[in-house]
Every structure is written in C-alpha cells, then in structure tokens.
Amino acid sequence: MNYLKRIFATAMLFVFSCNLQAQNSISSAQLLGQLNTISTAVPFLRITPDARAAGMGETGVAAAPDVYSMHWNVAKLAFAEKDYGVGLAYTPWLRALVPDINHGYLSAYMKPDSISAFTASARYFSMGTITYTSITGATIGQYQPREFAFDVGYSRRIAAYWSLGIAARYIHSDLTNGITIANKSSFTGRAVAADLGAYYYDRDRVKLFGRPTVMMLGAALTNIGNKIKYVDSTNGEFIPVNLRIGQGIRLKLGNAHSVSFQYELNKLLVPTPPVYALDSNGNRVVNPNTGKYVIAAGMDPDVPVPQGMMQSFYDAPGGAQEEIKEINFSMGFEYSYLNYFSARAGYFYEARTKGNRQFVTVGAGTKFKFISIDLAYLIPTNGQRSPLQNTLRFSVQFYFNHPHTLPPIKKP
C-alpha cells in the first residue's frame, strides 16, 4: 500500500503547488476526446457529511431541515421543528485507495424562536500518513496532511413559506508541513468564505393524489471566498464555489407511511481549464507581450474570484455543450414508516469528461424519541474501479425540546 500512498502524495503535491495555468493545461485532442475536469483547492468541502443525504443520491439543498442543513442550505434551519439539535457524522474516505483517510463532521443548531435559527459546524479531513519523496525517489520525510473548516450561520423566515440564510466559514489546509517543492517554500493555506441560501417549505396547501404533501424548494450558493495559496509564486487556487438548486416532496400515504422524492442540480462556479496553443514540438506558446501562455480555446482561468464565478457560465472551450456537462444531477427516494424506520436509494451523475462520478446509493435509518441513526453505502455504476467504491457513511442526530409550531407570518 506504500506505493499507493506515494502516488496519492505526488498527486496532492502537484495539484496544490503548481501554477494554476500549468495545472489546467489540456490539449485540443483531450478536449475533443475526453477529459476537461475542473479542479479546486480544498475539495473536502464538497464531501457529503451525513448518511441521510448520502443515501438519497447526495441530495440535500431542498430536503427537509435537519442538523446537517449547514452543509446543504443554511436557510432550511429556520423551519426546523425542534429547539436544539446536534449531529455527528463520520466517513472513512477513499478506502479503495488508502486505509487511513477520514472525514468527520460535527454540527449543531438552536432556535431562539419559531422563525429563526443559529447554527455552527466543524469539519475535519485527515489524509493519513504520507511519505514524501524527491524526484529521485529519496525520502524527504513523513507527515499527516489535514484540513478543517469552522462555520457559523443564521437563518430566518421572511414569509409564511420562505426563509433566507447566511453563513461564514474559516478554512485551514495544511498539506505539506512546509517542505520545499520545486525549490519553493510551501506553507499552510487559509481562506474565509460565505454561504447564501434560500428555502421554500409548504406543508399546508399542497395535495397530490388527494394526499397531504410537503413541497420544498431550495437554492444555495456556497464557499464564496478568496483563493488559497500554498506557495508564494502562484496567484492561488480557487476554492469550490458551488451553486445548488433542487426540489423535494414528501407524500403521506396514511398515518404510518410516507414517501419522499427529491432531485438536485449542482455546478461549480470556478473557471473551466482552457486549451493552450502548442508549437510544433508540443510546447505551449508564450505571448511575448504578456508572458502568459496563448489560449487557443476557452478563457484565461487566472482571474479574480468574482470574475471567475461569472465566467464559469460561458468559458468552457467546448462551448454550450461542454457547459451543460459541467452540471451534475442527483436524485433520491425515501420510504418512512412511522418516522421510526426509513429506507433510501438515490443516483448521482457526473459527465465522463468532468470527473466521471456515477453511482447508486442506498441507505437506512432509525429513530428513537430524541436520537436518529443513519447509514449509507455507495455503489459505482460507471463500469470502472472507482476510488469511491465501498464508501460507507455513518451519522447520528440528537434533538431536544418539544416541536415548534410554525404559524404563518407576514412578510416584513
């Protein structure tokens, strides 16, 4: 397994220390054929923390509010029905590659009244012990790269069925322990970011097939923050600024049974790698006036964060067809019996040229009075050996105090 760790370490050092333009260099043959994956720093921020959402195809922006709403859509917590909640989730990550990568997530919220909520969470990602080697194979040392993030958020109902939310985040990424990479001193990367969310939750007015139905809509713009730098000679790496929109319904089939369905669209709002012009020797052509590489198709990815967010909607070298491929789709289903037992299934799709994450999820959960326990399992469907296979998630939630009533309020 040591050689896998070395491969993983080499990949991590390459991603987090190379110049952004060099990292995102692709050829026109790759563009036409096959691969143009968007990469960012601190991708651990996109890992689904909770087993309930993971079991439903990794959908959550428009799901019913719970302790883990901070990750998906902070606005949801204004509609939480308990005064307090605490959640703890754990995922042994990428176990098909290495045995000691772990992701942990702790979240909590409190409601001072029936229309608002405060929330906070902490996320920790450990990459295990990695042996660093030089280009000649000599051992430089061993280290345990780790990343973490802390969040605080607030949400409030602005009308009978609508709420808005905002969150702030601190991100800490320690990957190299200050080792020298390509004659450049490395250091810990840090960033601050914000989330914005909107949520619609109507459990009073909708009926399907004559049955009471809860209708949910959600949208969230997350990780809006500065670039992260690991070496001084670069302009930094984009963090995973992300847009999610989705819809969910929960249909009551009687006093004991209910079913839920939800779907979600997800897009990274960071620049797409361009195609650089190549000379007869296959080397990238440099513009003598600017010192930058000449772009044959697409747009310059080395731009400020606000420009990169806007540019992400129209900068794909392959045009509109490639832009559409950058939108991931997921959906999930849940059956619940008396709110004591739930069975779940879902599907997640990412285009083959944009990462090729395609998998089915299954999960189950049980609830006793003030505690909920959930499990989820991931099954790849792309016909290839996947580093995500055998991913098992576990999460638990604790709720306190009596349910809130949610009377309609007037729009301020």
JONOR-V894564 format. One record per backbone hydrogen bond with DSSP energy under -1.0 kcal/mol. CO is the residue of the C=O (numbers start at 0). NH is the residue of the N-H. E is the energy in kcal/mol with one decimal. If there is no record, write none. Layout:
BEGIN
co=CO nh=NH e=E
co=CO nh=NH e=E
END
This chain:
BEGIN
co=0 nh=4 e=-1.8
co=1 nh=5 e=-2.1
co=2 nh=6 e=-2.1
co=3 nh=7 e=-2.7
co=4 nh=8 e=-3.0
co=5 nh=9 e=-2.7
co=6 nh=10 e=-2.3
co=7 nh=11 e=-2.5
co=8 nh=12 e=-2.6
co=9 nh=13 e=-2.3
co=10 nh=14 e=-2.6
co=11 nh=15 e=-2.3
co=13 nh=17 e=-1.6
co=18 nh=22 e=-2.6
co=19 nh=23 e=-1.8
co=21 nh=24 e=-1.2
co=25 nh=275 e=-1.1
co=26 nh=30 e=-2.0
co=27 nh=31 e=-2.6
co=28 nh=32 e=-2.3
co=29 nh=33 e=-3.8
co=41 nh=44 e=-1.8
co=42 nh=45 e=-2.0
co=43 nh=46 e=-1.3
co=49 nh=53 e=-1.9
co=50 nh=54 e=-2.2
co=52 nh=57 e=-1.8
co=52 nh=58 e=-1.1
co=65 nh=68 e=-1.6
co=67 nh=70 e=-1.1
co=68 nh=72 e=-2.8
co=72 nh=75 e=-1.9
co=73 nh=76 e=-1.1
co=74 nh=77 e=-1.2
co=75 nh=78 e=-2.1
co=76 nh=79 e=-1.5
co=80 nh=403 e=-2.8
co=82 nh=110 e=-2.4
co=83 nh=399 e=-2.0
co=84 nh=108 e=-2.2
co=85 nh=397 e=-3.1
co=86 nh=106 e=-2.5
co=87 nh=395 e=-2.4
co=88 nh=104 e=-2.3
co=89 nh=393 e=-2.2
co=90 nh=102 e=-2.4
co=93 nh=96 e=-2.0
co=93 nh=97 e=-1.9
co=100 nh=92 e=-1.6
co=101 nh=125 e=-2.5
co=102 nh=90 e=-2.6
co=103 nh=123 e=-2.7
co=104 nh=88 e=-2.7
co=105 nh=121 e=-2.8
co=106 nh=86 e=-3.3
co=107 nh=119 e=-2.4
co=108 nh=84 e=-1.8
co=109 nh=117 e=-2.8
co=114 nh=156 e=-3.0
co=116 nh=154 e=-2.3
co=117 nh=109 e=-2.5
co=118 nh=152 e=-2.8
co=119 nh=107 e=-2.5
co=120 nh=150 e=-2.7
co=121 nh=105 e=-2.9
co=122 nh=148 e=-2.1
co=123 nh=103 e=-2.9
co=124 nh=146 e=-2.5
co=125 nh=101 e=-2.1
co=129 nh=142 e=-2.1
co=131 nh=139 e=-3.4
co=131 nh=140 e=-1.4
co=133 nh=136 e=-1.6
co=137 nh=133 e=-2.7
co=140 nh=131 e=-3.2
co=142 nh=129 e=-3.2
co=144 nh=126 e=-2.5
co=145 nh=173 e=-2.4
co=146 nh=124 e=-3.1
co=147 nh=171 e=-2.9
co=148 nh=122 e=-2.6
co=149 nh=169 e=-2.6
co=150 nh=120 e=-1.6
co=151 nh=167 e=-2.8
co=152 nh=118 e=-2.3
co=153 nh=165 e=-2.5
co=154 nh=116 e=-2.2
co=155 nh=163 e=-2.2
co=160 nh=200 e=-2.1
co=161 nh=157 e=-1.7
co=161 nh=158 e=-1.4
co=162 nh=198 e=-2.2
co=163 nh=155 e=-2.5
co=164 nh=196 e=-2.2
co=165 nh=153 e=-2.7
co=166 nh=194 e=-2.1
co=167 nh=151 e=-2.0
co=168 nh=192 e=-2.3
co=169 nh=149 e=-2.0
co=170 nh=190 e=-1.9
co=171 nh=147 e=-2.5
co=172 nh=188 e=-2.8
co=173 nh=145 e=-2.4
co=175 nh=178 e=-1.3
co=178 nh=185 e=-1.2
co=180 nh=183 e=-1.1
co=183 nh=180 e=-3.1
co=188 nh=172 e=-3.0
co=190 nh=170 e=-3.0
co=191 nh=225 e=-1.2
co=192 nh=168 e=-2.8
co=193 nh=223 e=-2.6
co=194 nh=166 e=-1.9
co=195 nh=220 e=-2.8
co=196 nh=164 e=-2.1
co=197 nh=218 e=-2.2
co=198 nh=162 e=-2.2
co=199 nh=216 e=-2.0
co=201 nh=214 e=-2.9
co=205 nh=212 e=-2.1
co=207 nh=210 e=-2.3
co=210 nh=207 e=-1.9
co=211 nh=251 e=-2.3
co=213 nh=249 e=-2.0
co=214 nh=201 e=-2.7
co=215 nh=247 e=-2.7
co=216 nh=199 e=-2.8
co=217 nh=245 e=-2.4
co=218 nh=197 e=-2.6
co=219 nh=243 e=-2.5
co=220 nh=195 e=-2.5
co=221 nh=241 e=-2.3
co=222 nh=224 e=-1.2
co=223 nh=193 e=-1.2
co=227 nh=236 e=-3.3
co=229 nh=186 e=-1.9
co=230 nh=233 e=-1.2
co=236 nh=227 e=-2.7
co=237 nh=40 e=-2.8
co=238 nh=240 e=-2.5
co=240 nh=268 e=-2.9
co=241 nh=221 e=-2.6
co=242 nh=266 e=-2.4
co=243 nh=219 e=-2.4
co=244 nh=264 e=-2.9
co=245 nh=217 e=-2.2
co=246 nh=262 e=-2.2
co=247 nh=215 e=-2.8
co=248 nh=260 e=-2.3
co=249 nh=213 e=-2.8
co=250 nh=258 e=-2.4
co=255 nh=337 e=-3.6
co=256 nh=252 e=-2.1
co=257 nh=335 e=-2.8
co=258 nh=250 e=-3.2
co=259 nh=333 e=-2.2
co=260 nh=248 e=-2.6
co=261 nh=331 e=-2.8
co=262 nh=246 e=-1.8
co=263 nh=329 e=-2.1
co=264 nh=244 e=-2.1
co=265 nh=327 e=-3.0
co=266 nh=242 e=-2.7
co=274 nh=295 e=-2.6
co=274 nh=296 e=-1.8
co=276 nh=284 e=-2.3
co=278 nh=281 e=-2.0
co=282 nh=278 e=-3.1
co=284 nh=293 e=-3.1
co=286 nh=290 e=-3.0
co=291 nh=286 e=-3.4
co=293 nh=276 e=-2.9
co=296 nh=274 e=-2.9
co=300 nh=302 e=-1.9
co=303 nh=307 e=-2.6
co=304 nh=308 e=-2.3
co=305 nh=309 e=-1.8
co=306 nh=310 e=-3.0
co=307 nh=311 e=-1.5
co=309 nh=312 e=-1.5
co=310 nh=313 e=-2.0
co=315 nh=318 e=-2.1
co=318 nh=322 e=-2.1
co=319 nh=323 e=-2.2
co=320 nh=324 e=-1.1
co=322 nh=325 e=-1.0
co=323 nh=326 e=-1.6
co=327 nh=265 e=-2.1
co=328 nh=348 e=-3.0
co=329 nh=263 e=-2.5
co=330 nh=346 e=-2.4
co=331 nh=261 e=-2.1
co=332 nh=344 e=-2.1
co=333 nh=259 e=-2.6
co=334 nh=342 e=-2.3
co=335 nh=257 e=-1.7
co=336 nh=339 e=-2.4
co=336 nh=340 e=-1.4
co=339 nh=366 e=-1.8
co=340 nh=336 e=-2.9
co=341 nh=364 e=-2.1
co=342 nh=334 e=-2.8
co=343 nh=362 e=-1.9
co=344 nh=332 e=-3.1
co=345 nh=360 e=-2.3
co=346 nh=330 e=-2.2
co=347 nh=358 e=-1.9
co=348 nh=328 e=-2.0
co=350 nh=353 e=-1.8
co=350 nh=355 e=-2.3
co=352 nh=35 e=-2.6
co=357 nh=380 e=-2.7
co=358 nh=347 e=-2.6
co=359 nh=378 e=-3.2
co=360 nh=345 e=-2.1
co=361 nh=376 e=-2.9
co=362 nh=343 e=-2.8
co=363 nh=374 e=-2.7
co=364 nh=341 e=-2.5
co=365 nh=372 e=-2.7
co=367 nh=370 e=-3.4
co=369 nh=398 e=-2.7
co=370 nh=367 e=-3.0
co=371 nh=396 e=-2.6
co=372 nh=365 e=-2.4
co=373 nh=394 e=-2.0
co=374 nh=363 e=-2.0
co=375 nh=392 e=-2.5
co=376 nh=361 e=-2.2
co=378 nh=359 e=-2.9
co=385 nh=388 e=-1.3
co=387 nh=390 e=-1.2
co=390 nh=377 e=-1.6
co=392 nh=375 e=-1.8
co=393 nh=89 e=-3.1
co=394 nh=373 e=-2.7
co=395 nh=87 e=-2.3
co=396 nh=371 e=-2.5
co=397 nh=85 e=-2.5
co=399 nh=83 e=-1.3
END
